[in-house]
Amino acid sequence: AEHELNASTSASRITTSTLADFHSAITSGIGTLRGPLHGGANEEAMALIQRFETPDEAEAGLMEMLNRKELVMGFGHP
């Protein structure tokens, strides 16, 4: 799906538009990812992935989550 200018991309582009150096633009984008509403989702998705040791275990665990109508981070937007 097209997300146009998400928070981190927008922050990096705005920083670049001030003629700041490349490292500042990257730092700006990474800093924006630190927020729980943007990059926090990535961290939650990784935590979920790390709970499972095998593909079968992951499938069973995700099916349980879906049956309980729990949020599965990394799929869709809350």
Buried (B, 14 or more C-beta within 10 A) or exposed (E): EEEEEEBBEBBBEBBBEEEBEEEBBBBBBEBBBEEEEBBEBEEBBEEBEEEBEEEEEBEEBBEEEEEEEEEEBEEEEE
